[in-house]
Amino acid sequence: MSVVKVIELVGQSERSWEDAVQTAVHEAAKTVRNITGVEVLNWTGDVSDAGDITSYRADVQIAFVVEPES
């Protein structure tokens, strides 16, 4: 039997929404073990006065297996 925990994060990138998701997962993986999946909840971004997207944000949920006590 296993237990899965889900945490919510916001990744940010100046390149793309996909990169924002990858950034969130990559940063989470530095301190969270056993990541099994990611779900994108929302895409947002900032727009310049010229109408260009200047930054991309992705609200994500990351799931990971909770390690049992020894």
PQR file with spaces between the fields and no chain letter, atoms N, CA, C, O and H, PARSE charges and radii, in Angstrom:
ATOM       1  N    MET     1       0.846   -1.168    0.000 -0.4000 1.5000
ATOM       2  CA   MET     1       0.000    0.000    0.000 -0.0000 2.0000
ATOM       3  C    MET     1       0.893    1.233    0.000  0.5500 1.7000
ATOM       4  O    MET     1       1.938    1.245    0.651 -0.5500 1.4000
ATOM       5  N    SER     2       0.485    2.275   -0.731 -0.4000 1.5000
ATOM       6  CA   SER     2       1.260    3.508   -0.741 -0.0000 2.0000
ATOM       7  C    SER     2       0.332    4.714   -0.616  0.5500 1.7000
ATOM       8  O    SER     2      -0.861    4.640   -0.907 -0.5500 1.4000
ATOM       9  H    SER     2      -0.363    2.265   -1.260  0.4000 1.0000
ATOM      10  N    VAL     3       0.908    5.804   -0.183 -0.4000 1.5000
ATOM      11  CA   VAL     3       0.187    7.062   -0.048 -0.0000 2.0000
ATOM      12  C    VAL     3       0.850    8.074   -0.974  0.5500 1.7000
ATOM      13  O    VAL     3       2.075    8.183   -1.017 -0.5500 1.4000
ATOM      14  H    VAL     3       1.878    5.864    0.053  0.4000 1.0000
ATOM      15  N    VAL     4       0.029    8.811   -1.713 -0.4000 1.5000
ATOM      16  CA   VAL     4       0.540    9.838   -2.611 -0.0000 2.0000
ATOM      17  C    VAL     4       0.130   11.198   -2.078  0.5500 1.7000
ATOM      18  O    VAL     4      -1.030   11.423   -1.735 -0.5500 1.4000
ATOM      19  H    VAL     4      -0.967    8.722   -1.678  0.4000 1.0000
ATOM      20  N    LYS     5       1.095   12.101   -2.015 -0.4000 1.5000
ATOM      21  CA   LYS     5       0.831   13.469   -1.577 -0.0000 2.0000
ATOM      22  C    LYS     5       0.912   14.384   -2.790  0.5500 1.7000
ATOM      23  O    LYS     5       1.692   14.134   -3.710 -0.5500 1.4000
ATOM      24  H    LYS     5       2.038   11.919   -2.294  0.4000 1.0000
ATOM      25  N    VAL     6       0.102   15.452   -2.793 -0.4000 1.5000
ATOM      26  CA   VAL     6       0.085   16.404   -3.893 -0.0000 2.0000
ATOM      27  C    VAL     6       0.381   17.791   -3.331  0.5500 1.7000
ATOM      28  O    VAL     6      -0.231   18.226   -2.355 -0.5500 1.4000
ATOM      29  H    VAL     6      -0.531   15.655   -2.046  0.4000 1.0000
ATOM      30  N    ILE     7       1.333   18.478   -3.966 -0.4000 1.5000
ATOM      31  CA   ILE     7       1.644   19.853   -3.587 -0.0000 2.0000
ATOM      32  C    ILE     7       1.406   20.766   -4.791  0.5500 1.7000
ATOM      33  O    ILE     7       1.500   20.329   -5.939 -0.5500 1.4000
ATOM      34  H    ILE     7       1.830   18.125   -4.759  0.4000 1.0000
ATOM      35  N    GLU     8       1.104   22.007   -4.525 -0.4000 1.5000
ATOM      36  CA   GLU     8       0.851   22.963   -5.603 -0.0000 2.0000
ATOM      37  C    GLU     8       1.998   23.969   -5.669  0.5500 1.7000
ATOM      38  O    GLU     8       2.438   24.494   -4.646 -0.5500 1.4000
ATOM      39  H    GLU     8       1.028   22.362   -3.593  0.4000 1.0000
ATOM      40  N    LEU     9       2.472   24.227   -6.882 -0.4000 1.5000
ATOM      41  CA   LEU     9       3.596   25.129   -7.113 -0.0000 2.0000
ATOM      42  C    LEU     9       3.300   26.035   -8.297  0.5500 1.7000
ATOM      43  O    LEU     9       2.400   25.762   -9.092 -0.5500 1.4000
ATOM      44  H    LEU     9       2.115   23.800   -7.713  0.4000 1.0000
ATOM      45  N    VAL    10       4.065   27.118   -8.409 -0.4000 1.5000
ATOM      46  CA   VAL    10       4.000   27.990   -9.582 -0.0000 2.0000
ATOM      47  C    VAL    10       5.406   28.072  -10.163  0.5500 1.7000
ATOM      48  O    VAL    10       6.345   28.501   -9.492 -0.5500 1.4000
ATOM      49  H    VAL    10       4.796   27.341   -7.764  0.4000 1.0000
ATOM      50  N    GLY    11       5.536   27.656  -11.417 -0.4000 1.5000
ATOM      51  CA   GLY    11       6.804   27.773  -12.120 -0.0000 2.0000
ATOM      52  C    GLY    11       6.769   28.996  -13.014  0.5500 1.7000
ATOM      53  O    GLY    11       5.709   29.373  -13.513 -0.5500 1.4000
ATOM      54  H    GLY    11       4.773   27.308  -11.962  0.4000 1.0000
ATOM      55  N    GLN    12       7.927   29.621  -13.220 -0.4000 1.5000
ATOM      56  CA   GLN    12       7.988   30.814  -14.054 -0.0000 2.0000
ATOM      57  C    GLN    12       9.144   30.695  -15.030  0.5500 1.7000
ATOM      58  O    GLN    12      10.188   30.131  -14.705 -0.5500 1.4000
ATOM      59  H    GLN    12       8.788   29.314  -12.815  0.4000 1.0000
ATOM      60  N    SER    13       8.949   31.234  -16.238 -0.4000 1.5000
ATOM      61  CA   SER    13       9.977   31.192  -17.267 -0.0000 2.0000
ATOM      62  C    SER    13       9.830   32.409  -18.174  0.5500 1.7000
ATOM      63  O    SER    13       8.743   32.970  -18.306 -0.5500 1.4000
ATOM      64  H    SER    13       8.100   31.692  -16.502  0.4000 1.0000
ATOM      65  N    GLU    14      10.915   32.803  -18.784 -0.4000 1.5000
ATOM      66  CA   GLU    14      10.872   33.856  -19.799 -0.0000 2.0000
ATOM      67  C    GLU    14      10.796   33.248  -21.193  0.5500 1.7000
ATOM      68  O    GLU    14      10.733   33.983  -22.178 -0.5500 1.4000
ATOM      69  H    GLU    14      11.799   32.347  -18.677  0.4000 1.0000
ATOM      70  N    ARG    15      10.800   31.895  -21.301 -0.4000 1.5000
ATOM      71  CA   ARG    15      10.813   31.217  -22.599 -0.0000 2.0000
ATOM      72  C    ARG    15       9.454   30.703  -23.057  0.5500 1.7000
ATOM      73  O    ARG    15       9.021   30.982  -24.176 -0.5500 1.4000
ATOM      74  H    ARG    15      10.851   31.298  -20.500  0.4000 1.0000
ATOM      75  N    SER    16       8.765   29.928  -22.162 -0.4000 1.5000
ATOM      76  CA   SER    16       7.504   29.296  -22.594 -0.0000 2.0000
ATOM      77  C    SER    16       6.755   28.752  -21.387  0.5500 1.7000
ATOM      78  O    SER    16       7.308   28.640  -20.293 -0.5500 1.4000
ATOM      79  H    SER    16       9.117   29.701  -21.254  0.4000 1.0000
ATOM      80  N    TRP    17       5.484   28.415  -21.604 -0.4000 1.5000
ATOM      81  CA   TRP    17       4.711   27.788  -20.538 -0.0000 2.0000
ATOM      82  C    TRP    17       5.266   26.405  -20.215  0.5500 1.7000
ATOM      83  O    TRP    17       5.328   26.014  -19.049 -0.5500 1.4000
ATOM      84  H    TRP    17       5.034   28.507  -22.493  0.4000 1.0000
ATOM      85  N    GLU    18       5.666   25.673  -21.241 -0.4000 1.5000
ATOM      86  CA   GLU    18       6.231   24.343  -21.002 -0.0000 2.0000
ATOM      87  C    GLU    18       7.498   24.439  -20.154  0.5500 1.7000
ATOM      88  O    GLU    18       7.728   23.599  -19.285 -0.5500 1.4000
ATOM      89  H    GLU    18       5.616   25.991  -22.187  0.4000 1.0000
ATOM      90  N    ASP    19       8.311   25.449  -20.401 -0.4000 1.5000
ATOM      91  CA   ASP    19       9.523   25.636  -19.617 -0.0000 2.0000
ATOM      92  C    ASP    19       9.173   26.014  -18.176  0.5500 1.7000
ATOM      93  O    ASP    19       9.881   25.632  -17.244 -0.5500 1.4000
ATOM      94  H    ASP    19       8.125   26.132  -21.108  0.4000 1.0000
ATOM      95  N    ALA    20       8.089   26.759  -17.995 -0.4000 1.5000
ATOM      96  CA   ALA    20       7.645   27.104  -16.640 -0.0000 2.0000
ATOM      97  C    ALA    20       7.264   25.841  -15.863  0.5500 1.7000
ATOM      98  O    ALA    20       7.578   25.721  -14.679 -0.5500 1.4000
ATOM      99  H    ALA    20       7.514   27.069  -18.753  0.4000 1.0000
ATOM     100  N    VAL    21       6.592   24.906  -16.527 -0.4000 1.5000
ATOM     101  CA   VAL    21       6.234   23.633  -15.891 -0.0000 2.0000
ATOM     102  C    VAL    21       7.500   22.861  -15.545  0.5500 1.7000
ATOM     103  O    VAL    21       7.639   22.354  -14.431 -0.5500 1.4000
ATOM     104  H    VAL    21       6.337   25.003  -17.489  0.4000 1.0000
ATOM     105  N    GLN    22       8.414   22.772  -16.494 -0.4000 1.5000
ATOM     106  CA   GLN    22       9.657   22.036  -16.263 -0.0000 2.0000
ATOM     107  C    GLN    22      10.450   22.657  -15.118  0.5500 1.7000
ATOM     108  O    GLN    22      11.055   21.940  -14.321 -0.5500 1.4000
ATOM     109  H    GLN    22       8.300   23.183  -17.399  0.4000 1.0000
ATOM     110  N    THR    23      10.452   23.973  -15.034 -0.4000 1.5000
ATOM     111  CA   THR    23      11.146   24.661  -13.950 -0.0000 2.0000
ATOM     112  C    THR    23      10.560   24.275  -12.598  0.5500 1.7000
ATOM     113  O    THR    23      11.301   23.994  -11.656 -0.5500 1.4000
ATOM     114  H    THR    23       9.961   24.555  -15.681  0.4000 1.0000
ATOM     115  N    ALA    24       9.234   24.262  -12.500 -0.4000 1.5000
ATOM     116  CA   ALA    24       8.581   23.885  -11.241 -0.0000 2.0000
ATOM     117  C    ALA    24       8.941   22.455  -10.841  0.5500 1.7000
ATOM     118  O    ALA    24       9.271   22.193   -9.684 -0.5500 1.4000
ATOM     119  H    ALA    24       8.632   24.490  -13.265  0.4000 1.0000
ATOM     120  N    VAL    25       8.875   21.537  -11.796 -0.4000 1.5000
ATOM     121  CA   VAL    25       9.186   20.134  -11.493 -0.0000 2.0000
ATOM     122  C    VAL    25      10.656   19.976  -11.133  0.5500 1.7000
ATOM     123  O    VAL    25      10.990   19.267  -10.184 -0.5500 1.4000
ATOM     124  H    VAL    25       8.606   21.750  -12.735  0.4000 1.0000
ATOM     125  N    HIS    26      11.525   20.623  -11.874 -0.4000 1.5000
ATOM     126  CA   HIS    26      12.968   20.517  -11.628 -0.0000 2.0000
ATOM     127  C    HIS    26      13.321   21.050  -10.238  0.5500 1.7000
ATOM     128  O    HIS    26      14.094   20.424   -9.512 -0.5500 1.4000
ATOM     129  H    HIS    26      11.254   21.199  -12.646  0.4000 1.0000
ATOM     130  N    GLU    27      12.765   22.191   -9.869 -0.4000 1.5000
ATOM     131  CA   GLU    27      13.052   22.757   -8.549 -0.0000 2.0000
ATOM     132  C    GLU    27      12.482   21.880   -7.431  0.5500 1.7000
ATOM     133  O    GLU    27      13.128   21.691   -6.401 -0.5500 1.4000
ATOM     134  H    GLU    27      12.137   22.700  -10.458  0.4000 1.0000
ATOM     135  N    ALA    28      11.281   21.350   -7.633 -0.4000 1.5000
ATOM     136  CA   ALA    28      10.691   20.469   -6.624 -0.0000 2.0000
ATOM     137  C    ALA    28      11.544   19.216   -6.436  0.5500 1.7000
ATOM     138  O    ALA    28      11.707   18.730   -5.317 -0.5500 1.4000
ATOM     139  H    ALA    28      10.757   21.504   -8.470  0.4000 1.0000
ATOM     140  N    ALA    29      12.081   18.703   -7.526 -0.4000 1.5000
ATOM     141  CA   ALA    29      12.873   17.466   -7.461 -0.0000 2.0000
ATOM     142  C    ALA    29      14.152   17.634   -6.648  0.5500 1.7000
ATOM     143  O    ALA    29      14.768   16.642   -6.257 -0.5500 1.4000
ATOM     144  H    ALA    29      11.949   19.098   -8.435  0.4000 1.0000
ATOM     145  N    LYS    30      14.560   18.877   -6.387 -0.4000 1.5000
ATOM     146  CA   LYS    30      15.748   19.101   -5.562 -0.0000 2.0000
ATOM     147  C    LYS    30      15.505   18.713   -4.109  0.5500 1.7000
ATOM     148  O    LYS    30      16.444   18.348   -3.402 -0.5500 1.4000
ATOM     149  H    LYS    30      14.060   19.683   -6.704  0.4000 1.0000
ATOM     150  N    THR    31      14.239   18.788   -3.652 -0.4000 1.5000
ATOM     151  CA   THR    31      13.950   18.496   -2.245 -0.0000 2.0000
ATOM     152  C    THR    31      12.862   17.443   -2.049  0.5500 1.7000
ATOM     153  O    THR    31      12.659   16.973   -0.929 -0.5500 1.4000
ATOM     154  H    THR    31      13.476   19.084   -4.227  0.4000 1.0000
ATOM     155  N    VAL    32      12.168   17.070   -3.106 -0.4000 1.5000
ATOM     156  CA   VAL    32      11.084   16.088   -2.996 -0.0000 2.0000
ATOM     157  C    VAL    32      11.486   14.839   -3.761  0.5500 1.7000
ATOM     158  O    VAL    32      11.843   14.905   -4.938 -0.5500 1.4000
ATOM     159  H    VAL    32      12.332   17.452   -4.015  0.4000 1.0000
ATOM     160  N    ARG    33      11.427   13.691   -3.079 -0.4000 1.5000
ATOM     161  CA   ARG    33      11.744   12.415   -3.740 -0.0000 2.0000
ATOM     162  C    ARG    33      10.462   11.754   -4.230  0.5500 1.7000
ATOM     163  O    ARG    33       9.367   12.101   -3.787 -0.5500 1.4000
ATOM     164  H    ARG    33      11.138   13.637   -2.123  0.4000 1.0000
ATOM     165  N    ASN    34      10.601   10.823   -5.123 -0.4000 1.5000
ATOM     166  CA   ASN    34       9.510    9.957   -5.594 -0.0000 2.0000
ATOM     167  C    ASN    34       8.405   10.701   -6.341  0.5500 1.7000
ATOM     168  O    ASN    34       7.237   10.330   -6.230 -0.5500 1.4000
ATOM     169  H    ASN    34      11.490   10.541   -5.483  0.4000 1.0000
ATOM     170  N    ILE    35       8.751   11.752   -7.104 -0.4000 1.5000
ATOM     171  CA   ILE    35       7.740   12.456   -7.900 -0.0000 2.0000
ATOM     172  C    ILE    35       7.231   11.502   -8.978  0.5500 1.7000
ATOM     173  O    ILE    35       8.011   10.889   -9.707 -0.5500 1.4000
ATOM     174  H    ILE    35       9.700   12.054   -7.194  0.4000 1.0000
ATOM     175  N    THR    36       5.908   11.390   -9.061 -0.4000 1.5000
ATOM     176  CA   THR    36       5.311   10.458  -10.018 -0.0000 2.0000
ATOM     177  C    THR    36       4.506   11.141  -11.115  0.5500 1.7000
ATOM     178  O    THR    36       4.205   10.518  -12.133 -0.5500 1.4000
ATOM     179  H    THR    36       5.274   11.888   -8.468  0.4000 1.0000
ATOM     180  N    GLY    37       4.150   12.413  -10.927 -0.4000 1.5000
ATOM     181  CA   GLY    37       3.351   13.062  -11.960 -0.0000 2.0000
ATOM     182  C    GLY    37       3.181   14.549  -11.715  0.5500 1.7000
ATOM     183  O    GLY    37       3.468   15.064  -10.634 -0.5500 1.4000
ATOM     184  H    GLY    37       4.394   12.920  -10.100  0.4000 1.0000
ATOM     185  N    VAL    38       2.708   15.220  -12.746 -0.4000 1.5000
ATOM     186  CA   VAL    38       2.449   16.658  -12.683 -0.0000 2.0000
ATOM     187  C    VAL    38       1.152   16.946  -13.429  0.5500 1.7000
ATOM     188  O    VAL    38       0.883   16.354  -14.474 -0.5500 1.4000
ATOM     189  H    VAL    38       2.475   14.802  -13.624  0.4000 1.0000
ATOM     190  N    GLU    39       0.356   17.856  -12.888 -0.4000 1.5000
ATOM     191  CA   GLU    39      -0.871   18.300  -13.547 -0.0000 2.0000
ATOM     192  C    GLU    39      -0.838   19.818  -13.637  0.5500 1.7000
ATOM     193  O    GLU    39      -0.605   20.501  -12.639 -0.5500 1.4000
ATOM     194  H    GLU    39       0.574   18.337  -12.039  0.4000 1.0000
ATOM     195  N    VAL    40      -1.072   20.344  -14.835 -0.4000 1.5000
ATOM     196  CA   VAL    40      -1.099   21.790  -15.027 -0.0000 2.0000
ATOM     197  C    VAL    40      -2.510   22.282  -14.734  0.5500 1.7000
ATOM     198  O    VAL    40      -3.481   21.809  -15.324 -0.5500 1.4000
ATOM     199  H    VAL    40      -1.261   19.789  -15.645  0.4000 1.0000
ATOM     200  N    LEU    41      -2.609   23.236  -13.816 -0.4000 1.5000
ATOM     201  CA   LEU    41      -3.906   23.771  -13.418 -0.0000 2.0000
ATOM     202  C    LEU    41      -4.255   25.048  -14.168  0.5500 1.7000
ATOM     203  O    LEU    41      -5.422   25.292  -14.473 -0.5500 1.4000
ATOM     204  H    LEU    41      -1.820   23.620  -13.337  0.4000 1.0000
ATOM     205  N    ASN    42      -3.230   25.876  -14.469 -0.4000 1.5000
ATOM     206  CA   ASN    42      -3.501   27.182  -15.040 -0.0000 2.0000
ATOM     207  C    ASN    42      -2.256   27.714  -15.736  0.5500 1.7000
ATOM     208  O    ASN    42      -1.134   27.476  -15.287 -0.5500 1.4000
ATOM     209  H    ASN    42      -2.282   25.678  -14.221  0.4000 1.0000
ATOM     210  N    TRP    43      -2.457   28.427  -16.821 -0.4000 1.5000
ATOM     211  CA   TRP    43      -1.377   29.105  -17.535 -0.0000 2.0000
ATOM     212  C    TRP    43      -1.622   30.608  -17.424  0.5500 1.7000
ATOM     213  O    TRP    43      -2.727   31.068  -17.713 -0.5500 1.4000
ATOM     214  H    TRP    43      -3.368   28.620  -17.186  0.4000 1.0000
ATOM     215  N    THR    44      -0.622   31.380  -17.015 -0.4000 1.5000
ATOM     216  CA   THR    44      -0.745   32.832  -16.977 -0.0000 2.0000
ATOM     217  C    THR    44       0.568   33.439  -17.455  0.5500 1.7000
ATOM     218  O    THR    44       1.570   32.738  -17.602 -0.5500 1.4000
ATOM     219  H    THR    44       0.275   31.006  -16.780  0.4000 1.0000
ATOM     220  N    GLY    45       0.554   34.741  -17.695 -0.4000 1.5000
ATOM     221  CA   GLY    45       1.773   35.401  -18.124 -0.0000 2.0000
ATOM     222  C    GLY    45       1.651   36.898  -18.024  0.5500 1.7000
ATOM     223  O    GLY    45       0.580   37.441  -17.753 -0.5500 1.4000
ATOM     224  H    GLY    45      -0.260   35.310  -17.576  0.4000 1.0000
ATOM     225  N    ASP    46       2.774   37.559  -18.249 -0.4000 1.5000
ATOM     226  CA   ASP    46       2.830   39.015  -18.273 -0.0000 2.0000
ATOM     227  C    ASP    46       3.014   39.471  -19.716  0.5500 1.7000
ATOM     228  O    ASP    46       3.684   38.810  -20.509 -0.5500 1.4000
ATOM     229  H    ASP    46       3.645   37.118  -18.469  0.4000 1.0000
ATOM     230  N    VAL    47       2.412   40.609  -20.042 -0.4000 1.5000
ATOM     231  CA   VAL    47       2.467   41.135  -21.403 -0.0000 2.0000
ATOM     232  C    VAL    47       3.028   42.550  -21.368  0.5500 1.7000
ATOM     233  O    VAL    47       2.647   43.355  -20.519 -0.5500 1.4000
ATOM     234  H    VAL    47       1.869   41.147  -19.397  0.4000 1.0000
ATOM     235  N    SER    48       3.941   42.852  -22.300 -0.4000 1.5000
ATOM     236  CA   SER    48       4.536   44.190  -22.386 -0.0000 2.0000
ATOM     237  C    SER    48       3.562   45.158  -23.048  0.5500 1.7000
ATOM     238  O    SER    48       2.533   44.753  -23.591 -0.5500 1.4000
ATOM     239  H    SER    48       4.251   42.198  -22.990  0.4000 1.0000
ATOM     240  N    ASP    49       3.900   46.430  -22.995 -0.4000 1.5000
ATOM     241  CA   ASP    49       3.086   47.462  -23.659 -0.0000 2.0000
ATOM     242  C    ASP    49       2.991   47.222  -25.163  0.5500 1.7000
ATOM     243  O    ASP    49       2.017   47.626  -25.798 -0.5500 1.4000
ATOM     244  H    ASP    49       4.735   46.760  -22.554  0.4000 1.0000
ATOM     245  N    ALA    50       3.997   46.566  -25.731 -0.4000 1.5000
ATOM     246  CA   ALA    50       4.010   46.277  -27.169 -0.0000 2.0000
ATOM     247  C    ALA    50       3.179   45.056  -27.523  0.5500 1.7000
ATOM     248  O    ALA    50       3.017   44.734  -28.700 -0.5500 1.4000
ATOM     249  H    ALA    50       4.788   46.238  -25.215  0.4000 1.0000
ATOM     250  N    GLY    51       2.645   44.365  -26.498 -0.4000 1.5000
ATOM     251  CA   GLY    51       1.826   43.185  -26.750 -0.0000 2.0000
ATOM     252  C    GLY    51       2.580   41.877  -26.781  0.5500 1.7000
ATOM     253  O    GLY    51       2.024   40.850  -27.171 -0.5500 1.4000
ATOM     254  H    GLY    51       2.778   44.627  -25.542  0.4000 1.0000
ATOM     255  N    ASP    52       3.846   41.897  -26.373 -0.4000 1.5000
ATOM     256  CA   ASP    52       4.646   40.672  -26.346 -0.0000 2.0000
ATOM     257  C    ASP    52       4.544   40.021  -24.961  0.5500 1.7000
ATOM     258  O    ASP    52       4.503   40.709  -23.941 -0.5500 1.4000
ATOM     259  H    ASP    52       4.297   42.731  -26.056  0.4000 1.0000
ATOM     260  N    ILE    53       4.503   38.689  -24.944 -0.4000 1.5000
ATOM     261  CA   ILE    53       4.521   37.967  -23.671 -0.0000 2.0000
ATOM     262  C    ILE    53       5.950   38.035  -23.136  0.5500 1.7000
ATOM     263  O    ILE    53       6.896   37.636  -23.815 -0.5500 1.4000
ATOM     264  H    ILE    53       4.536   38.129  -25.772  0.4000 1.0000
ATOM     265  N    THR    54       6.096   38.543  -21.914 -0.4000 1.5000
ATOM     266  CA   THR    54       7.435   38.732  -21.342 -0.0000 2.0000
ATOM     267  C    THR    54       7.792   37.678  -20.299  0.5500 1.7000
ATOM     268  O    THR    54       8.972   37.440  -20.041 -0.5500 1.4000
ATOM     269  H    THR    54       5.327   38.867  -21.362  0.4000 1.0000
ATOM     270  N    SER    55       6.786   37.043  -19.696 -0.4000 1.5000
ATOM     271  CA   SER    55       7.056   35.938  -18.782 -0.0000 2.0000
ATOM     272  C    SER    55       5.853   35.020  -18.747  0.5500 1.7000
ATOM     273  O    SER    55       4.711   35.444  -18.924 -0.5500 1.4000
ATOM     274  H    SER    55       5.828   37.236  -19.905  0.4000 1.0000
ATOM     275  N    TYR    56       6.140   33.753  -18.515 -0.4000 1.5000
ATOM     276  CA   TYR    56       5.131   32.698  -18.520 -0.0000 2.0000
ATOM     277  C    TYR    56       5.080   32.076  -17.136  0.5500 1.7000
ATOM     278  O    TYR    56       6.122   31.836  -16.525 -0.5500 1.4000
ATOM     279  H    TYR    56       7.068   33.408  -18.371  0.4000 1.0000
ATOM     280  N    ARG    57       3.875   31.812  -16.633 -0.4000 1.5000
ATOM     281  CA   ARG    57       3.714   31.131  -15.351 -0.0000 2.0000
ATOM     282  C    ARG    57       2.777   29.935  -15.530  0.5500 1.7000
ATOM     283  O    ARG    57       1.811   29.986  -16.290 -0.5500 1.4000
ATOM     284  H    ARG    57       3.029   32.007  -17.129  0.4000 1.0000
ATOM     285  N    ALA    58       3.091   28.870  -14.813 -0.4000 1.5000
ATOM     286  CA   ALA    58       2.261   27.671  -14.832 -0.0000 2.0000
ATOM     287  C    ALA    58       1.984   27.259  -13.393  0.5500 1.7000
ATOM     288  O    ALA    58       2.911   26.992  -12.628 -0.5500 1.4000
ATOM     289  H    ALA    58       3.876   28.828  -14.195  0.4000 1.0000
ATOM     290  N    ASP    59       0.709   27.207  -13.028 -0.4000 1.5000
ATOM     291  CA   ASP    59       0.305   26.676  -11.728 -0.0000 2.0000
ATOM     292  C    ASP    59       0.177   25.168  -11.899  0.5500 1.7000
ATOM     293  O    ASP    59      -0.588   24.696  -12.739 -0.5500 1.4000
ATOM     294  H    ASP    59      -0.043   27.423  -13.650  0.4000 1.0000
ATOM     295  N    VAL    60       0.924   24.419  -11.103 -0.4000 1.5000
ATOM     296  CA   VAL    60       0.947   22.967  -11.256 -0.0000 2.0000
ATOM     297  C    VAL    60       0.745   22.267   -9.922  0.5500 1.7000
ATOM     298  O    VAL    60       1.010   22.825   -8.857 -0.5500 1.4000
ATOM     299  H    VAL    60       1.546   24.802  -10.420  0.4000 1.0000
ATOM     300  N    GLN    61       0.271   21.032  -10.008 -0.4000 1.5000
ATOM     301  CA   GLN    61       0.250   20.139   -8.864 -0.0000 2.0000
ATOM     302  C    GLN    61       1.233   19.013   -9.160  0.5500 1.7000
ATOM     303  O    GLN    61       1.226   18.435  -10.246 -0.5500 1.4000
ATOM     304  H    GLN    61       0.056   20.579  -10.874  0.4000 1.0000
ATOM     305  N    ILE    62       2.068   18.715   -8.189 -0.4000 1.5000
ATOM     306  CA   ILE    62       3.051   17.649   -8.331 -0.0000 2.0000
ATOM     307  C    ILE    62       2.721   16.561   -7.324  0.5500 1.7000
ATOM     308  O    ILE    62       2.538   16.832   -6.138 -0.5500 1.4000
ATOM     309  H    ILE    62       2.074   19.185   -7.306  0.4000 1.0000
ATOM     310  N    ALA    63       2.647   15.329   -7.808 -0.4000 1.5000
ATOM     311  CA   ALA    63       2.322   14.184   -6.954 -0.0000 2.0000
ATOM     312  C    ALA    63       3.585   13.383   -6.675  0.5500 1.7000
ATOM     313  O    ALA    63       4.432   13.200   -7.550 -0.5500 1.4000
ATOM     314  H    ALA    63       2.795   15.109   -8.772  0.4000 1.0000
ATOM     315  N    PHE    64       3.693   12.909   -5.431 -0.4000 1.5000
ATOM     316  CA   PHE    64       4.828   12.064   -5.078 -0.0000 2.0000
ATOM     317  C    PHE    64       4.398   11.046   -4.034  0.5500 1.7000
ATOM     318  O    PHE    64       3.482   11.287   -3.247 -0.5500 1.4000
ATOM     319  H    PHE    64       3.005   13.058   -4.721  0.4000 1.0000
ATOM     320  N    VAL    65       5.074    9.909   -4.041 -0.4000 1.5000
ATOM     321  CA   VAL    65       4.791    8.826   -3.109 -0.0000 2.0000
ATOM     322  C    VAL    65       5.443    9.143   -1.764  0.5500 1.7000
ATOM     323  O    VAL    65       6.632    9.456   -1.700 -0.5500 1.4000
ATOM     324  H    VAL    65       5.818    9.713   -4.680  0.4000 1.0000
ATOM     325  N    VAL    66       4.668    9.060   -0.712 -0.4000 1.5000
ATOM     326  CA   VAL    66       5.167    9.279    0.643 -0.0000 2.0000
ATOM     327  C    VAL    66       5.892    8.017    1.087  0.5500 1.7000
ATOM     328  O    VAL    66       5.356    6.913    0.989 -0.5500 1.4000
ATOM     329  H    VAL    66       3.702    8.805   -0.764  0.4000 1.0000
ATOM     330  N    GLU    67       7.117    8.194    1.576 -0.4000 1.5000
ATOM     331  CA   GLU    67       7.887    7.045    2.028 -0.0000 2.0000
ATOM     332  C    GLU    67       7.363    6.576    3.369  0.5500 1.7000
ATOM     333  O    GLU    67       7.154    7.393    4.266 -0.5500 1.4000
ATOM     334  H    GLU    67       7.552    9.091    1.655  0.4000 1.0000
ATOM     335  N    PRO    68       7.147    5.279    3.528 -0.5600 1.5000
ATOM     336  CA   PRO    68       6.678    4.756    4.823  0.2800 2.0000
ATOM     337  C    PRO    68       7.768    4.855    5.880  0.5500 1.7000
ATOM     338  O    PRO    68       8.957    4.870    5.564 -0.5500 1.4000
ATOM     339  N    GLU    69       7.348    4.922    7.135 -0.4000 1.5000
ATOM     340  CA   GLU    69       8.335    4.924    8.222 -0.0000 2.0000
ATOM     341  C    GLU    69       9.012    3.569    8.285  0.5500 1.7000
ATOM     342  O    GLU    69       8.407    2.545    7.971 -0.5500 1.4000
ATOM     343  H    GLU    69       6.381    4.909    7.392  0.4000 1.0000
ATOM     344  N    SER    70      10.245    3.571    8.685 -0.4000 1.5000
ATOM     345  CA   SER    70      11.020    2.321    8.765 -0.0000 2.0000
ATOM     346  C    SER    70      10.607    1.492    9.937  0.5500 1.7000
ATOM     347  O    SER    70      11.155    0.412   10.153 -0.5500 1.4000
ATOM     348  H    SER    70      10.737    4.403    8.941  0.4000 1.0000
